[in-house]
Amino acid sequence: MIRLSGSIKGLYAITPDEADTAELVRKVRLALSGGARLLQYRNKAATAELKLEQAMALRELTREFSAPLIINDDALLARQVDADGVHLGEADGSLVEARTLLGSDRLIGLSCYNRPELAYQAVQQGADYVAFGSFFASSVKPGAVTAAPELLRQVRREIAIPLVAIGGITAENGAQLLQAGADALAVISAIFSAGDIQYAARQFASLNYSETSPTGRTTQHDLA
């Protein structure tokens, strides 16, 4: 079965901590209307009940836009709402366990921070994409480890699965990360804190996202 790894390209919107489900859906609809290609549901402040409510609501919305829904940290919740995949941090359980739980047709992405060795391990374990950052100062994670664009160039030479850049990214500074090898830009504040969410998303969507892998390699998913 072919996975959805080809959809990891373009604007990767990540939800803000929003307690009001209706307001969250409103904001996400604007981001998707503006050109966000996929969505990660992330709410560190929510209870389990609220997470389930919001994830289910976003599942319906993303289907309306034919956009993949990724759940942050929680493979069980991803399975419960029939999400397209899960994104795992270093302390969020193993990729192998998540794959067993979700099946071969779901997306699994891993945070690799500023450590290329984590990305190489992730490829061996069957990850669909890896994420690096923070590339710029982030209001969401002010104490996050920092990464430089050269890291993307280094990893891009070695692996062919999609690379996601995150951390303080704006429409102005994101272009250099795409040039360095990023396939997708993961964004929270620059979209959802904007006065006009749809316009902000459109600015990101208009950036030059390469249609071919900078390595020129064929990925394992192209062969699936």
N, C-alpha and C positions, 0 to 999 in steps of 0.2 A: 504494500500500500504506500502511495506517495504521501509524504508529510508536507506540511505547509511552509517549509523553510524558505521557499521563494517569496513568501509574503513578508519576510523580515527585511524590509527595505522602505526607506522614506521616513516620515514622521511617526515615531513610536510614542504615543501619548500615554502618560502615567497619571492616574487620578490623584487629586489632592485628598487630604483628610477632610471629608465633608460628611457631617452627621445627618444632613437632610437628604434623603434618597431622591426625592423629586428634584431638588436643586442640583444634585450630582448628575442626574440623568440629563437635565437641561444643559449643563455645562459640557458634558461629554457629547451630546448631540451637536452642539456648536463646533466642537473640535473636529468631529467626524465630518461634518458638513464642510469644514474648511480644508479638509484634505488629509487628516490623520489616517494612516494606513492600517494601524493596529493599535490595540488598547491594552494596557496592563491595569488591572484593578489592584490598588494598594491603599489600604487605610489602616495605619498603625494604631489609631485611637479607637477603632470600632470594637464593639463586643462581637462575639461569635454570631449572635442572632442578627445583628445589623450587617455584618459581612455577608451572611447568606442572603439577606434581603437585597442588598445592593448588588451583589454579584449576579443574582437572578435577574434583576432589572437590567443590568448592563448586558447580560447574555442576550436578552431579547433585542436590545438596541443595536448591538454589534451585528446581529444577524440581519437586521434591517439594512445595514450599510455593507454587508458582506465583508466585515472586518474581523480578523481573529481577536479573540479575547484571551488574554493571558492572566492568570491569577498569581499574585505575588506571594511567595513563601509557602503556600498551602496546597499541596497536591490533593489532599482529601477534599478540600473545597472545590478545587478545579474539577474533580470527578463528579462531585455532587451536583454542580450546575452545568455539567457537560461543556466546560470551557475547552478552548482549543489547545491549552497548554498551561504550563506553570513556569515561573521564574524563581530560581533558588539562589539564596546567598550562601556563604560558606557554612553557616550554622543552621541551615534549613533542611537538613536531611540529604541523603545521597541521591545522585542522579539515577543510579541503578534501581533504587527503591521506587522512585517516582515513575520510572519507565514501566516497572512491573505493575504499579497501581493504575497508570493511565493508558498503557498500551502503546503499540508501535506507531500509531498514526497521530499522536499528539506532540505538540512542540514542547521542548524542554530547553530553557536557557539558563545559563549560569553567570553569576557575577564573578569576575576575575580581578577586579580592582586594578592594581598596577602590577600584577604578577602573571607574566606570560606562561609560566609553567602550569598554572591552573588551567589555562586555555588548552594547552597541549594534552593535559590529562582529560579534560572534558571531551575533546575530540575522540580520544580513544574509548571513552565510555559511551559515545553516541549522542552527545549534545547536538542540538539543532542550531544554536547560536551561542555566542559568548558576549558578555558586556564588560567594558572597561570604564574607569573613571574613579574619581571625579576629575574632569579636565579643567574645570574652572571653579571658582568659589561658588558654593551651593548654599542657598538659604534653607533648603530642606535638610541637608546633612552638612552643617558647617565644619564638623570635625572629620570629614571623610578623607581617606588617603588620596593623594594627588597622582595624576598620570599626565604624561606629556604626549603630544601627537606622534612623536617618534615611536612610541610604543605600538601604535596602530600599524605603522609601516613595518616594524619588526615582525609583528604577529601575522600581518597580511602576507608576508613572504613565505610563511611556514604553513598556514592553514587556509582552507577554502570555504569553511562555513561562514555565515554572516557575522559581522562584527558590529556591535551596538556601542555607541558612545553615550555617556551620561555625565551629568554634573555641571550645573551652571550654564548650560548651553542656550544660546540665543540664535536668532536668525542671522545675526551679524558674525558671531564667532564660529558658528557651526560649519561654515564652508571649508575652513581649514581642516576640520576633522574628516569631512568627506574626501578631501584631497589626499589625506593621509591613509585612507583605506576603509573608513567606516561605511557600512551599508545603511545604517539607520541611526537616527538621533532620538534618544529618549529624553523627553521633556516634561516637566511638571509646571514649574512656576512661570516660565516665559509664555505659556499658553493660558493656564487656568487663573493666573493672577492678572492677566491682561484686561484692560477695559473692554476690549472687543475680542472675545475668544476666537470667533470664526476668522476674523482678519489675521490674528496672530498665527493661527494654524495655517492659513493660506500663505503667509510669508515663509514658513518652514517648508511647506509643500512645494514652493516654487524653486527651492534650491536644486542644484544639479546632482541628482542621485544616479550614479553610474548604473547602466543596465547589465553590465558584465562584471564578473569578479576581477579585481585588479591583478590577481595572480594568474588569470587565464586558465585556471585549473577547473576540472569538472569535479563537483562535490559528490559525496556519497548519495545525496538526495536526488541529484540529477540522474543517477543510475538506478534509483528505486523503481 
